Structures are given as structure tokens and as C-alpha cells.
């Protein structure tokens, strides 16, 4: 079940996008036996309207199904890029040395500090 909570004066919309108790198999819009967890996310209103349009057109079963698919595609993409990078590093002699990293940071105009990952 997809539940939407909208604030009248808010610039973004929160949507509960995944549901399931985890205690039993459900087959409505999910793989039978798939354990899910209800979470709340914040989406740009325009993006949510576009997703709802896809649902209305029958392209996606519901908002939750769309977001679940998008997350799966994104995770696969990250894994693919990680594998590609690992292979490239293996073919070119391994990770960058400190000197190579400093050269690349200078060339790219960065200060060499890595950004903290977003949780």
C-alpha cells in the first residue's frame, strides 16, 4: 500500500514508497516472498508528478514500484562502475600513488579532500 503525505506549504513532497511487514509474502506489485521495509523519502514535487503520470499511463504499477525499480537500477549502475574502475586499475598498475593523485587534483583544480558520502 502506498501512502502519500503532502504538506500544503512545502516545496517538496514526502512519500512512503516501500511497504510490507516482512512477516508474510505479498504478491501485489512485488516479488512473492520479497521482504520490504517501509521508508519515507522526500522527492521534488515535479519528479513525483512525473512518476504519477507514468503510473497513470500504466508504465509503472504504482509509485512504490517505480522507486523500487529506480533504486535497483541505480545500485546495479554503481556496482557496474565499481567493477569497471577495478578492472581499469588492474590493467593500469593499481590504485593511484599519492603523487599521481596530487597531480590529478592539481589538473582538476580540486584540493584533494574527498567529500563525505551522503547517508
DOMARKOL-140803 format. One record per residue: x, y, z of N, C-alpha, C in turn; residue number from 0. Coordinates in Angstrom, 3 decimals. Atoms other than C-alpha are relative to their C-alpha. Example, Ala and Ser with C-alpha at 12.3 -4.5 7.8 and 13.67 -1.06 7.14 Angstrom:
BEGIN
<<0.890 -1.190 0.000> <12.300 -4.500 7.800> <0.900 1.200 0.000> 0>
<<-0.820 -1.190 -0.060> <13.670 -1.060 7.140> <-0.770 1.090 0.730> 1>
This chain:
BEGIN
<<0.839 -1.175 0.000> <0.000 0.000 0.000> <0.884 1.237 0.000> 0>
<<-0.764 -1.239 0.083> <1.393 3.396 -0.955> <-0.798 1.110 0.661> 1>
<<0.641 -1.101 -0.701> <0.600 6.306 1.310> <0.779 1.259 -0.296> 2>
<<-0.663 -1.266 0.289> <1.368 9.914 0.467> <-0.391 1.024 1.047> 3>
<<0.249 -1.088 -0.936> <1.706 12.729 2.968> <0.495 1.273 -0.643> 4>
<<-0.391 -1.233 0.666> <1.691 16.170 1.456> <-0.214 1.183 0.933> 5>
<<0.123 -1.237 -0.753> <2.324 19.473 3.201> <-0.421 1.107 -0.933> 6>
<<0.543 -1.036 0.878> <0.369 22.393 1.776> <1.035 1.073 -0.325> 7>
<<-0.952 -1.080 0.213> <3.218 24.889 2.186> <1.409 -0.493 -0.273> 8>
<<-1.340 0.553 0.161> <6.159 22.565 1.474> <0.441 0.014 -1.453> 9>
<<-0.551 -0.028 1.355> <8.448 22.789 -1.533> <0.236 -1.402 -0.540> 10>
<<-0.188 1.368 0.452> <8.915 19.038 -1.636> <-1.066 -0.874 0.626> 11>
<<1.037 0.910 -0.450> <6.676 16.041 -1.070> <0.642 -1.255 0.543> 12>
<<-0.491 1.258 -0.550> <7.345 13.070 1.183> <-0.950 -1.091 -0.401> 13>
<<0.828 1.129 0.408> <6.110 9.693 0.049> <0.513 -1.265 0.648> 14>
<<-0.368 1.313 -0.495> <6.089 6.343 1.774> <0.008 -0.894 -1.221> 15>
<<-0.139 0.645 1.288> <7.384 4.231 -1.060> <0.159 -1.505 0.024> 16>
<<-0.103 1.447 -0.044> <8.008 0.703 0.128> <-0.779 -0.477 1.207> 17>
<<0.757 0.467 -1.135> <5.740 -1.325 2.299> <0.047 -1.499 0.090> 18>
<<0.055 1.431 -0.266> <5.395 -4.726 3.801> <0.438 -0.255 1.414> 19>
<<-0.316 0.273 -1.396> <5.516 -6.190 7.240> <1.235 -0.857 0.143> 20>
<<-1.130 0.887 -0.087> <8.275 -8.615 6.413> <-0.362 -1.343 0.597> 21>
<<0.394 1.240 -0.653> <6.283 -11.329 8.162> <-0.720 -0.958 -0.936> 22>
<<0.701 0.881 0.919> <4.485 -12.701 5.134> <0.254 0.393 -1.435> 23>
<<-0.209 -0.270 1.415> <4.740 -12.961 1.384> <-1.178 0.767 -0.561> 24>
<<1.034 -0.755 0.694> <2.822 -10.458 -0.689> <0.336 -0.032 -1.472> 25>
<<-0.279 0.063 1.428> <2.422 -10.559 -4.417> <-0.504 1.210 -0.761> 26>
<<0.524 -1.179 0.679> <0.845 -7.198 -5.177> <1.148 0.947 -0.305> 27>
<<-1.047 -0.916 0.434> <3.486 -5.325 -7.177> <1.390 -0.357 0.492> 28>
<<-1.306 0.400 -0.505> <6.338 -7.229 -5.574> <0.250 -1.456 -0.338> 29>
<<-0.355 1.395 0.172> <8.192 -10.468 -5.967> <-0.535 -0.760 1.207> 30>
<<0.534 0.781 -1.100> <6.484 -13.152 -3.895> <1.140 -0.388 0.932> 31>
<<-1.011 0.323 -0.988> <8.452 -13.632 -0.689> <1.004 1.110 0.239> 32>
<<-0.940 -1.107 -0.143> <10.310 -10.347 -1.078> <-0.279 0.739 1.303> 33>
<<0.145 -0.719 -1.250> <10.896 -8.732 2.301> <0.228 1.476 -0.287> 34>
<<-0.127 -1.435 0.236> <10.344 -4.997 2.200> <-0.091 0.741 1.319> 35>
<<0.041 -0.855 -1.171> <10.607 -2.171 4.670> <-0.569 1.340 -0.412> 36>
<<0.613 -1.294 0.276> <8.508 0.965 4.754> <0.984 1.105 0.378> 37>
<<-0.863 -1.154 -0.242> <10.573 4.150 4.440> <-0.707 1.247 -0.501> 38>
<<0.512 -1.279 0.481> <9.806 7.807 3.923> <1.135 0.705 -0.713> 39>
<<-1.000 -0.750 0.763> <11.665 9.740 1.241> <-0.587 1.349 -0.378> 40>
<<0.443 -1.315 0.467> <11.499 13.298 0.021> <0.343 0.112 -1.477> 41>
<<-0.168 -0.163 1.444> <11.002 13.907 -3.689> <-0.392 1.410 -0.393> 42>
<<0.415 -1.259 0.584> <10.819 17.061 -5.689> <-1.431 -0.174 -0.529> 43>
<<1.398 0.120 0.426> <7.148 17.743 -6.430> <-0.130 -0.285 -1.488> 44>
<<0.050 0.220 1.447> <7.819 17.864 -10.174> <0.320 -1.448 -0.336> 45>
<<-0.348 1.406 0.236> <9.503 14.449 -10.079> <-1.158 -0.915 0.396> 46>
<<1.118 0.826 -0.444> <6.614 12.981 -8.094> <-1.170 0.095 -0.988> 47>
<<1.064 -0.155 1.004> <4.123 14.415 -10.605> <0.321 -0.817 -1.252> 48>
<<-0.403 0.781 1.177> <6.107 12.823 -13.436> <-0.156 -1.501 0.260> 49>
<<0.172 1.412 -0.351> <6.148 9.467 -11.630> <-1.474 -0.362 -0.006> 50>
<<1.455 0.265 -0.013> <2.399 9.681 -11.036> <-0.555 -0.050 -1.415> 51>
<<0.420 0.041 1.397> <1.978 10.413 -14.743> <0.325 -1.338 -0.642> 52>
<<-0.374 1.318 0.513> <3.846 7.220 -15.573> <-0.912 -1.088 0.551> 53>
<<0.936 0.955 -0.603> <1.628 5.323 -13.153> <-1.353 0.095 -0.698> 54>
<<1.294 -0.196 0.669> <-1.493 6.839 -14.731> <0.009 -0.556 -1.418> 55>
<<-0.119 0.513 1.369> <-0.209 5.838 -18.185> <0.193 -1.516 -0.039> 56>
<<-0.177 1.450 -0.058> <0.311 2.277 -16.983> <1.438 -0.451 -0.182> 57>
<<-1.407 0.342 0.159> <4.101 2.419 -17.358> <0.569 -0.634 1.264> 58>
<<-0.411 0.562 -1.284> <4.549 1.603 -13.668> <-1.256 -0.330 0.789> 59>
<<1.174 0.426 -0.766> <2.193 -0.202 -11.294> <-0.416 1.033 1.028> 60>
<<0.282 -1.004 -1.023> <2.468 2.448 -8.577> <1.301 0.729 0.330> 61>
<<-1.178 -0.795 -0.353> <4.867 4.967 -7.022> <1.065 -0.899 0.636> 62>
<<-0.960 0.893 -0.657> <6.477 2.294 -4.834> <0.739 -0.860 -1.013> 63>
<<-0.630 0.853 1.010> <7.132 0.014 -7.804> <1.010 0.800 -0.807> 64>
<<-0.919 -0.845 0.762> <8.721 2.886 -9.726> <1.276 0.262 0.791> 65>
<<-1.161 -0.320 -0.823> <11.014 3.860 -6.844> <0.833 -1.246 0.255> 66>
<<-0.745 1.243 -0.203> <11.950 0.231 -6.138> <0.830 -0.339 -1.236> 67>
<<-0.719 0.265 1.238> <12.916 -0.211 -9.789> <1.165 0.984 -0.164> 68>
<<-1.041 -1.016 0.145> <14.867 3.062 -9.836> <1.163 -0.276 0.949> 69>
<<-1.052 0.325 -0.966> <16.795 2.038 -6.706> <0.807 -1.204 -0.489> 70>
<<-0.694 1.195 0.501> <17.609 -1.393 -8.180> <0.915 0.356 -1.172> 71>
<<-0.810 -0.420 1.151> <18.852 0.199 -11.433> <1.216 0.796 0.472> 72>
<<-1.088 -0.818 -0.510> <20.951 2.709 -9.502> <1.057 -0.853 0.701> 73>
<<-0.949 0.881 -0.687> <22.522 0.023 -7.302> <0.791 -0.839 -0.994> 74>
<<-0.690 0.758 1.042> <23.336 -2.072 -10.371> <1.009 0.885 -0.735> 75>
<<-0.878 -0.941 0.682> <24.846 1.008 -12.031> <1.256 0.258 0.831> 76>
<<-1.134 -0.236 -0.887> <27.066 1.725 -9.017> <0.927 -1.217 0.008> 77>
<<-0.802 1.223 0.003> <28.206 -1.910 -8.915> <0.757 -0.144 -1.323> 78>
<<-0.647 0.089 1.315> <28.954 -1.829 -12.647> <1.164 0.948 -0.133> 79>
<<-1.098 -0.966 0.074> <31.030 1.339 -12.412> <1.142 -0.416 0.911> 80>
<<-1.039 0.469 -0.911> <32.872 -0.112 -9.423> <0.829 -1.107 -0.629> 81>
<<-0.702 1.097 0.672> <33.729 -3.246 -11.389> <0.859 0.537 -1.144> 82>
<<-0.757 -0.598 1.103> <34.809 -1.155 -14.393> <1.247 0.714 0.512> 83>
<<-1.139 -0.699 -0.583> <37.040 1.010 -12.213> <1.037 -0.993 0.509> 84>
<<-0.934 1.012 -0.507> <38.569 -2.051 -10.509> <0.784 -0.637 -1.142> 85>
<<-0.671 0.596 1.164> <39.336 -3.593 -13.905> <1.001 0.981 -0.615> 86>
<<-0.903 -1.007 0.568> <40.846 -0.348 -15.211> <1.238 0.162 0.874> 87>
<<-1.145 -0.123 -0.904> <43.037 -0.063 -12.116> <0.917 -1.213 -0.113> 88>
<<-0.812 1.213 0.168> <44.176 -3.689 -12.518> <0.832 0.080 -1.278> 89>
<<-0.689 -0.068 1.297> <45.090 -3.039 -16.156> <1.078 1.082 -0.053> 90>
<<-0.936 -1.131 0.066> <46.989 0.166 -15.411> <0.958 0.051 1.185> 91>
<<-1.002 0.032 -1.063> <49.024 -0.885 -12.378> <-0.520 0.271 1.389> 92>
<<0.541 -0.154 -1.354> <46.679 -0.455 -9.424> <-0.422 1.415 0.329> 93>
<<0.490 -1.321 -0.428> <45.428 2.497 -7.407> <1.047 1.090 -0.216> 94>
<<-0.897 -1.138 0.179> <46.892 5.956 -7.829> <0.949 0.119 1.183> 95>
<<-0.938 -0.326 -1.073> <50.009 6.801 -5.864> <-0.365 1.383 0.521> 96>
<<0.261 -1.344 -0.539> <49.962 9.897 -3.662> <0.433 1.079 -0.987> 97>
<<-0.495 -0.979 0.972> <51.991 11.708 -6.312> <-0.961 0.123 -1.193> 98>
<<0.948 -0.020 1.121> <49.610 10.712 -9.109> <-1.307 0.688 0.396> 99>
<<1.230 -0.642 -0.481> <46.617 11.773 -7.011> <0.189 1.514 0.114> 100>
<<-0.275 -1.437 -0.120> <48.230 15.159 -6.256> <0.045 0.651 -1.382> 101>
<<-0.044 -0.521 1.364> <48.936 15.652 -9.976> <-1.417 0.141 -0.559> 102>
<<1.376 -0.027 0.510> <45.319 14.768 -10.878> <-0.817 1.075 0.699> 103>
<<0.731 -1.043 -0.733> <43.937 17.020 -8.122> <0.378 1.383 -0.511> 104>
<<-0.450 -1.287 0.539> <46.062 19.900 -9.442> <-0.573 0.267 -1.375> 105>
<<0.537 -0.124 1.351> <44.936 19.261 -13.003> <-1.493 0.302 0.017> 106>
<<1.455 -0.180 -0.078> <41.269 19.101 -11.973> <-0.409 1.202 0.841> 107>
<<0.310 -1.169 -0.817> <41.520 22.092 -9.634> <-0.709 -0.343 1.297> 108>
<<0.599 0.383 -1.287> <40.463 20.172 -6.536> <1.070 0.093 1.069> 109>
<<-0.975 -0.102 -1.085> <42.080 20.393 -3.139> <0.401 -1.366 0.554> 110>
<<-0.404 1.337 -0.409> <42.377 16.623 -2.782> <-0.807 -0.595 1.128> 111>
<<0.833 0.546 -1.072> <39.870 16.279 0.027> <-1.202 -0.689 -0.607> 112>
<<1.161 0.737 0.472> <37.211 13.687 -0.543> <-1.234 0.481 0.736> 113>
<<1.267 -0.375 -0.613> <33.610 14.600 0.084> <-0.521 -1.157 0.825> 114>
<<0.602 1.015 -0.844> <31.845 12.744 2.854> <-1.233 -0.563 -0.709> 115>
<<1.179 0.568 0.657> <29.265 10.282 1.479> <-1.285 0.432 0.682> 116>
<<1.302 -0.380 -0.519> <25.645 11.285 1.892> <-0.679 -1.245 0.533> 117>
<<0.668 1.165 -0.602> <23.814 8.944 4.251> <-1.437 -0.099 -0.406> 118>
